[in-house]
Amino acid sequence: MCGSPDISADEAMHRGLWLLGECGRCGYRWTAGPFDGPLPAPASVRPVAAAPETAHIVAA
């Protein structure tokens, strides 16, 4: 995940409860489950600081 705070989440029932997530910035999707009992505590999402625009990737 790119660290964007633009996260969408949903739940689905299919042989247990599944948690679904998607990053609105990079489109990364993930699932967690199935859960039979109480849901786990929600994850805290902390945005990652953006790299300075002067940074360059150098190939070796």
PyMOL commands that set and color helices and strands:
alter all, ss='L'
color gray80, all
select strands_A, chain A and resi 7-13+17-23+29-35
alter strands_A, ss='S'
color yellow, strands_A
deselect
rebuild
show_as cartoon
